Amino acid sequence: MITVNTLDAFLLLHAGFMIIGFLSMVMGASAAMFMRRKAWWFRFHKGAGFFGTYCILAGVVASVSMIALSAGEHFRITHHYVGLITAAVGVCTLLLGIVQFKVKDQAARIRSIHRWSGRFTLLMAFVAVGSGLLIIL
């Protein structure tokens, strides 16, 4: 019989949420880049962005819980900083996507920032996933 202790469970939750969040954001960005001619692209982009951001935040909660339960030190290694930056920029990207429709006179400028923020978020998420895999492999 296989048993999983609490720390291992939080590690699996963290990794799972982060990978699902990253893949969801990649799918949302891909829809925005390659599916604009389809009627459904925007709804899909928006849903994937929300879902991806929520998964990333759930992954952060799982990692903070894991470190707190182990009495470990928060922000001890580069992966922790990269992950926090990724989560923060992901939330900012999501908020920019929402705000561009609320502030009509600045929509084009905010949309441009949203696009660049999204690209940066994906780059940081890729680095975070890679650095996380280096820790466990």
N, C-alpha and C positions, 0 to 999 in steps of 0.2 A: 504494500500500500504506500502511495506517495503522499507525503504531507508537505504542505507549504507553510513556512512560518510567516508571521505578519510582515516582516521586512521584505521578504521575497515577494509577497503579494503586492505590497506597495510598489516595489520595483517593476513588477509585471504591469501593474496598472499605469505607472508612469510611462514606461516604454510604449505600451499599447496606445494610450491616449495621445502621446506625442507623435507616433508614427501615423496614426489615423488622422490626426489634425494636420500633419504635414501633407499627407496624400490628398486630403480634402481641399486644402489650400491650392495644391498643384492643379487639381481638377477644376477648381473655381477660376484660377488664372488662365488655364487652358481654354476654358469656355469663353472667357473674355477675349482671348487672343485669336482663337481659331473658329469659333462658332457664332460670330456676330450676325451672320446671315440667317440663322435659325431663330424662330420666334421665341423659343424657350431659353435662349442663352442667358438673359439677364436674371431671370428667376433662379436658374441653376447656379449662376455665379454668386448671387446674393446668398442663397441657401448654403452653398459649399463654404463660403466665407464665414458665415455665422457658425456653422457646425464645426469648421476647422478651428476657429477661435475658441469656442467653448471647449473643444477637446484639448487644445493647448493649455487653457486655464485649468482644466481638470488634471492634466498632467503635472502642472506646477503644484497644485494642491497635494497630489500624491507624493511628489518628491519632497516637498516641505514636511509632510507628515512622516515620510520614511526617515528623513534625517533627524527630525525631532524625536522619534521613537528610539532611534539608535544612539541618541545623545551625541550625535556627530556635530561637526561644525558646519554651519551654513556658509556658502561662498568660499570654499576652500580651494577649489580648482577652477580652471578656465571654463569647463563645461557648465558650471553653475552660472557664471556671468553671461555666457553666450545664451543660455536658456532663458535667463531673466530678460535680457535685451530682446530676444526673439518674441517672448510673450508680450512685452510692452509695446514693441513696434507692431505686432499683430493686432493688438487692441486699437492702437492709433490708426492703423490702416482701415479697420472696420469702421471706426468712428468717422474717418474722413469720407468713406464711402457713403455713410448716412448723411453727413453734414452737407455734402455737395448738392443734395436735393432740397435742403432747407435754406441755404443761403444762395439764392438765385443769382445775385449780381456777381458772386465770386465763384460760380459753379465751374467754369473752365479752369481756373487756377487751382481750385481744390481738387478737381478731377485729375489734373496733372500730378499734383502732390500724392494723391491716392495711388496712382499708377506706379510712381517711383517708390513709394512706401511699400507697396505690394511686392515689387521686385526685390527690395532690400529684405523684406520679411522672409521671402522664399530663400534667398541666399543665406540668411542667418539660420533659418530652420534647417537647411541642408547641412550647414556647419555644426549646428547643435546635434542633429541626429548622428552625423559622422563622429563627432567627439564623444558622444554617448556610447556609440558602438565600440570605440577604441577603449573605453573604460571596462566594458564587460567582456570583451574578446581577448 
